[in-house]
Amino acid sequence: MSFFDNLPRSFADVPMDASNNNAIDTTTFLEAAESLTSLFDVLGSTAFKPVKSDMNGNIKKLRDRHSAAPSESQTLQSLVVNELKTKKHVATEGLLWLTRGLDFTAQALRHNSLNSSDELSVSFRAAYQDTLKPHHSFVIKPIFSAAMSATPYRKDFYGKLSQDQVKGGEQLEVWLKALEERVGVLKTFMASPAAKW
């Protein structure tokens, strides 16, 4: 068994509607994002608790909006557009920060998969520098810096992901590629005029 075998929802299972500007299904996306947060448990340090908590808080904001207006929130993009029509942006801001957190995770894991001699701490620091750090205050930066220093050794992390390194590597690649695709769509959308408040 691997970490990926136990995920309730993978990003590879999250539909994107190519005929509708790659609209992303809200329910399955939030399930996949919530599943991703268990990755921070695999990293095994309490230093990642704030990262996991932040992501879960943003997922809750999106779920709350989805529950309040389900017919207007079937896709993440429609959720944002319709929430902004109400002159509110709680869930929209939640999606922005969730996208940043997912991008951080994706970039860290991609960097590590492409640089087989790098320890996780190197990959996570590089990803933090490129994704979250520009948006964090001086109060938050040390918390995330501590988390980057608390990552396990590469061999230990990949051993926890899967005892079968070949299978685990293949599963990681499928999951990571799907995550990167969805994050790319969301980054483009969140930078568009339709998502501005």
Contacts in CASP RR format, 6 or more apart in sequence:
PFRMAT RR
TARGET T0000
AUTHOR 0000-0000-0000
METHOD contacts of the structure
MODEL  1
MSFFDNLPRSFADVPMDASNNNAIDTTTFLEAAESLTSLFDVLGSTAFKP
VKSDMNGNIKKLRDRHSAAPSESQTLQSLVVNELKTKKHVATEGLLWLTR
GLDFTAQALRHNSLNSSDELSVSFRAAYQDTLKPHHSFVIKPIFSAAMSA
TPYRKDFYGKLSQDQVKGGEQLEVWLKALEERVGVLKTFMASPAAKW
1 162 0 8 1.000
1 163 0 8 1.000
2 161 0 8 1.000
2 162 0 8 1.000
2 163 0 8 1.000
2 164 0 8 1.000
2 167 0 8 1.000
2 168 0 8 1.000
2 171 0 8 1.000
3 38 0 8 1.000
3 39 0 8 1.000
3 42 0 8 1.000
3 160 0 8 1.000
3 161 0 8 1.000
3 162 0 8 1.000
4 10 0 8 1.000
4 161 0 8 1.000
4 162 0 8 1.000
4 168 0 8 1.000
4 171 0 8 1.000
4 172 0 8 1.000
4 175 0 8 1.000
5 171 0 8 1.000
7 32 0 8 1.000
7 35 0 8 1.000
7 38 0 8 1.000
7 175 0 8 1.000
8 31 0 8 1.000
8 34 0 8 1.000
8 35 0 8 1.000
9 28 0 8 1.000
9 31 0 8 1.000
9 32 0 8 1.000
9 34 0 8 1.000
9 35 0 8 1.000
10 32 0 8 1.000
10 35 0 8 1.000
10 174 0 8 1.000
10 175 0 8 1.000
10 178 0 8 1.000
11 29 0 8 1.000
11 32 0 8 1.000
11 36 0 8 1.000
11 175 0 8 1.000
11 178 0 8 1.000
11 179 0 8 1.000
11 181 0 8 1.000
11 182 0 8 1.000
12 174 0 8 1.000
12 175 0 8 1.000
12 177 0 8 1.000
12 178 0 8 1.000
13 28 0 8 1.000
13 32 0 8 1.000
14 24 0 8 1.000
14 25 0 8 1.000
14 28 0 8 1.000
14 29 0 8 1.000
14 32 0 8 1.000
14 178 0 8 1.000
14 182 0 8 1.000
15 24 0 8 1.000
15 25 0 8 1.000
15 28 0 8 1.000
16 22 0 8 1.000
16 23 0 8 1.000
16 24 0 8 1.000
16 25 0 8 1.000
16 181 0 8 1.000
16 182 0 8 1.000
16 185 0 8 1.000
17 23 0 8 1.000
17 25 0 8 1.000
17 75 0 8 1.000
20 75 0 8 1.000
21 77 0 8 1.000
21 189 0 8 1.000
22 185 0 8 1.000
23 75 0 8 1.000
23 76 0 8 1.000
23 77 0 8 1.000
23 78 0 8 1.000
24 75 0 8 1.000
24 76 0 8 1.000
24 77 0 8 1.000
24 182 0 8 1.000
24 185 0 8 1.000
24 186 0 8 1.000
25 74 0 8 1.000
25 75 0 8 1.000
25 76 0 8 1.000
26 62 0 8 1.000
26 66 0 8 1.000
26 73 0 8 1.000
26 74 0 8 1.000
26 75 0 8 1.000
26 76 0 8 1.000
26 79 0 8 1.000
27 66 0 8 1.000
29 76 0 8 1.000
29 182 0 8 1.000
30 59 0 8 1.000
30 62 0 8 1.000
30 63 0 8 1.000
30 66 0 8 1.000
32 179 0 8 1.000
33 55 0 8 1.000
33 59 0 8 1.000
33 98 0 8 1.000
33 102 0 8 1.000
34 56 0 8 1.000
34 59 0 8 1.000
36 55 0 8 1.000
36 102 0 8 1.000
36 105 0 8 1.000
36 179 0 8 1.000
37 52 0 8 1.000
37 55 0 8 1.000
37 56 0 8 1.000
37 59 0 8 1.000
39 105 0 8 1.000
40 48 0 8 1.000
40 49 0 8 1.000
40 51 0 8 1.000
40 52 0 8 1.000
41 52 0 8 1.000
42 157 0 8 1.000
42 160 0 8 1.000
42 161 0 8 1.000
43 120 0 8 1.000
43 150 0 8 1.000
43 151 0 8 1.000
43 152 0 8 1.000
43 157 0 8 1.000
44 152 0 8 1.000
45 147 0 8 1.000
45 150 0 8 1.000
45 151 0 8 1.000
45 152 0 8 1.000
46 150 0 8 1.000
47 146 0 8 1.000
47 147 0 8 1.000
47 149 0 8 1.000
47 150 0 8 1.000
48 147 0 8 1.000
48 150 0 8 1.000
50 143 0 8 1.000
50 144 0 8 1.000
50 147 0 8 1.000
51 101 0 8 1.000
51 144 0 8 1.000
51 147 0 8 1.000
54 97 0 8 1.000
54 101 0 8 1.000
55 98 0 8 1.000
55 101 0 8 1.000
55 102 0 8 1.000
57 94 0 8 1.000
58 94 0 8 1.000
58 95 0 8 1.000
58 97 0 8 1.000
58 98 0 8 1.000
59 98 0 8 1.000
61 90 0 8 1.000
61 91 0 8 1.000
61 93 0 8 1.000
61 94 0 8 1.000
62 76 0 8 1.000
62 79 0 8 1.000
62 91 0 8 1.000
62 94 0 8 1.000
62 95 0 8 1.000
62 98 0 8 1.000
64 90 0 8 1.000
64 91 0 8 1.000
65 73 0 8 1.000
65 79 0 8 1.000
65 83 0 8 1.000
65 90 0 8 1.000
65 91 0 8 1.000
66 73 0 8 1.000
66 79 0 8 1.000
66 91 0 8 1.000
69 79 0 8 1.000
69 82 0 8 1.000
69 83 0 8 1.000
72 78 0 8 1.000
72 79 0 8 1.000
72 82 0 8 1.000
73 79 0 8 1.000
73 82 0 8 1.000
73 83 0 8 1.000
76 95 0 8 1.000
76 186 0 8 1.000
76 189 0 8 1.000
77 189 0 8 1.000
77 194 0 8 1.000
79 91 0 8 1.000
79 92 0 8 1.000
79 95 0 8 1.000
80 91 0 8 1.000
80 92 0 8 1.000
80 95 0 8 1.000
80 189 0 8 1.000
80 190 0 8 1.000
80 194 0 8 1.000
80 195 0 8 1.000
81 194 0 8 1.000
81 195 0 8 1.000
83 89 0 8 1.000
83 90 0 8 1.000
83 91 0 8 1.000
83 92 0 8 1.000
84 92 0 8 1.000
84 194 0 8 1.000
84 195 0 8 1.000
84 196 0 8 1.000
84 197 0 8 1.000
89 197 0 8 1.000
92 195 0 8 1.000
92 197 0 8 1.000
93 197 0 8 1.000
95 186 0 8 1.000
95 190 0 8 1.000
96 190 0 8 1.000
96 195 0 8 1.000
99 183 0 8 1.000
99 186 0 8 1.000
99 187 0 8 1.000
99 190 0 8 1.000
100 131 0 8 1.000
100 132 0 8 1.000
100 135 0 8 1.000
101 131 0 8 1.000
101 132 0 8 1.000
102 179 0 8 1.000
102 182 0 8 1.000
102 183 0 8 1.000
102 186 0 8 1.000
103 131 0 8 1.000
103 183 0 8 1.000
103 184 0 8 1.000
103 187 0 8 1.000
104 127 0 8 1.000
104 128 0 8 1.000
104 131 0 8 1.000
104 132 0 8 1.000
105 127 0 8 1.000
105 179 0 8 1.000
106 127 0 8 1.000
106 176 0 8 1.000
106 179 0 8 1.000
106 180 0 8 1.000
106 183 0 8 1.000
107 126 0 8 1.000
107 127 0 8 1.000
107 130 0 8 1.000
107 131 0 8 1.000
108 120 0 8 1.000
108 123 0 8 1.000
108 124 0 8 1.000
108 126 0 8 1.000
108 127 0 8 1.000
108 128 0 8 1.000
109 123 0 8 1.000
109 172 0 8 1.000
109 176 0 8 1.000
110 176 0 8 1.000
110 180 0 8 1.000
111 118 0 8 1.000
111 122 0 8 1.000
111 123 0 8 1.000
111 126 0 8 1.000
111 127 0 8 1.000
112 118 0 8 1.000
112 120 0 8 1.000
112 122 0 8 1.000
112 123 0 8 1.000
112 154 0 8 1.000
113 169 0 8 1.000
113 172 0 8 1.000
113 173 0 8 1.000
113 176 0 8 1.000
115 122 0 8 1.000
115 123 0 8 1.000
118 154 0 8 1.000
119 151 0 8 1.000
119 153 0 8 1.000
119 154 0 8 1.000
120 151 0 8 1.000
120 152 0 8 1.000
120 153 0 8 1.000
120 154 0 8 1.000
120 157 0 8 1.000
121 148 0 8 1.000
121 149 0 8 1.000
121 151 0 8 1.000
124 147 0 8 1.000
124 148 0 8 1.000
124 151 0 8 1.000
125 148 0 8 1.000
128 144 0 8 1.000
128 145 0 8 1.000
128 148 0 8 1.000
132 144 0 8 1.000
133 141 0 8 1.000
133 144 0 8 1.000
136 144 0 8 1.000
151 157 0 8 1.000
152 160 0 8 1.000
158 165 0 8 1.000
158 168 0 8 1.000
158 169 0 8 1.000
159 165 0 8 1.000
161 168 0 8 1.000
161 169 0 8 1.000
161 172 0 8 1.000
162 168 0 8 1.000
162 169 0 8 1.000
162 171 0 8 1.000
189 195 0 8 1.000
END
